[in-house]
Amino acid sequence: MPSHVLVPVDDSDRSTDALEFACQEYPDATITALHVIDPGDFYAATGIEGGAMANYEEIQKHHESRADELLESAREQADTHGVEIQTDRVVGGISRSIVNYAEENDVDHITLGSHGRTGASRILLGSVAENVARRSPVPVTIVR
């Protein structure tokens, strides 16, 4: 049985399913819900042309606030199973940040949803779940 399970969370149904799975399957483990803030979203929201960074700090604060809301929802979801979880947020490339977090925080299992991103971003970036599964130093469970 894993002792520390990392569950990346976003606002997708699959992410919710992954946290649900982790709470049911690993209730005695330390569970950390992690939200990765993709800095590419800052640039997309600012409409940067030629390097101008209009309202970058405001957009970053908005993304951080949204991350905090998602993590609070994750805590509430886990609480319905009688499980207390840890939460954290980081800024960076999503797949790489998940793998790095696992390496740097004594995580021994990752549970994540099969599809968080959709549409063009998923096509351009590839599947986060697939990238994490390929690069992870620990076992990965992908929840569909």
C-alpha positions in Angstrom: 0.0 0.0 0.0 1.3 3.5 -0.8 2.1 5.8 2.1 1.9 9.1 0.1 -0.4 9.5 -2.9 -0.3 12.5 -5.1 -3.6 13.5 -6.9 -3.3 16.3 -9.4 -6.5 18.3 -9.5 -8.1 20.7 -11.9 -11.7 21.5 -12.6 -12.5 18.4 -14.7 -14.8 15.5 -13.8 -11.9 13.1 -14.2 -9.9 14.9 -11.6 -12.8 14.6 -9.2 -13.0 10.9 -10.0 -9.3 10.4 -9.3 -9.5 12.1 -5.9 -12.6 10.0 -5.1 -10.7 6.8 -6.1 -7.6 7.8 -4.0 -9.8 8.5 -0.9 -11.6 5.1 -1.3 -8.5 3.0 -2.2 -5.9 4.6 0.0 -7.7 6.0 3.1 -4.7 5.4 5.4 -2.2 7.1 3.1 -1.2 10.7 3.1 -3.0 12.2 0.2 -1.8 15.4 -1.4 -4.0 17.2 -3.9 -1.8 19.3 -6.2 -3.0 22.0 -8.6 -0.5 23.0 -11.3 -0.9 26.5 -12.6 0.3 26.6 -16.2 2.1 29.9 -16.9 1.1 29.5 -20.5 -2.4 30.3 -19.4 -1.2 33.7 -18.1 0.2 34.6 -21.6 -2.9 33.4 -23.4 -5.1 35.5 -21.1 -3.0 38.6 -21.6 -3.0 38.5 -25.3 0.7 39.2 -25.3 2.1 40.5 -28.5 5.7 41.5 -28.8 6.4 40.7 -25.1 3.9 43.3 -23.6 2.6 41.9 -20.3 -0.7 43.7 -19.7 -2.1 42.9 -16.3 0.2 39.9 -15.8 0.2 40.1 -12.0 -3.6 40.5 -11.9 -4.1 37.4 -14.1 -1.6 35.4 -12.0 -3.5 36.4 -8.8 -6.7 35.3 -10.5 -5.2 31.9 -11.4 -3.8 31.5 -7.8 -7.2 32.3 -6.4 -8.9 29.8 -8.7 -6.3 27.2 -7.6 -7.1 27.8 -4.0 -10.8 27.3 -4.7 -10.1 24.0 -6.5 -8.0 22.8 -3.6 -10.7 23.8 -1.0 -13.2 21.8 -3.1 -10.8 18.9 -3.0 -10.5 19.1 0.8 -14.3 19.2 1.1 -14.6 16.2 -1.3 -12.1 14.2 0.8 -13.9 15.2 4.0 -17.1 13.5 2.8 -15.0 10.2 2.9 -13.6 11.0 6.4 -10.2 11.6 4.8 -8.1 14.6 5.6 -5.8 15.6 2.7 -2.9 18.0 2.2 -3.0 20.5 -0.6 -0.4 22.4 -2.6 -0.1 24.4 -5.8 2.8 25.1 -8.0 3.4 27.1 -11.2 5.0 25.3 -14.2 4.5 22.9 -17.0 1.8 20.5 -15.9 3.3 17.0 -16.6 6.8 18.0 -15.5 5.6 19.7 -12.4 3.6 16.7 -11.3 6.6 14.4 -11.8 9.0 16.8 -10.1 6.6 17.2 -7.2 6.5 13.4 -6.7 10.3 13.2 -6.8 10.8 16.0 -4.4 8.1 15.2 -1.8 8.5 11.5 -1.1 5.4 10.5 -3.1 5.2 6.8 -3.8 2.1 6.7 -6.0 0.3 9.1 -8.3 -3.4 8.9 -9.1 -4.8 11.1 -11.8 -7.7 11.5 -14.2 -7.4 10.3 -17.7 -8.4 13.6 -19.3 -8.1 17.0 -17.6 -7.4 19.2 -20.6 -9.6 19.0 -23.6 -9.7 20.3 -27.2 -6.8 22.0 -28.8 -4.6 22.3 -25.7 -4.7 18.5 -25.3 -3.9 17.9 -28.9 -1.0 20.4 -28.8 0.4 19.4 -25.5 -0.3 15.7 -25.6 -2.0 13.8 -22.8 -0.9 14.9 -19.3 -1.8 11.5 -17.9 0.3 9.8 -20.6 3.3 12.0 -20.1 3.2 11.6 -16.3 2.8 7.8 -16.7 5.8 7.7 -19.0 8.1 9.9 -16.8 7.0 9.1 -13.3 9.5 7.5 -10.9 6.6 5.9 -9.0 3.6 3.8 -10.0 0.7 5.8 -11.6 -3.0 4.9 -11.6 -5.0 6.6 -14.3 -8.7 6.9 -13.5 -11.2 6.9 -16.4 
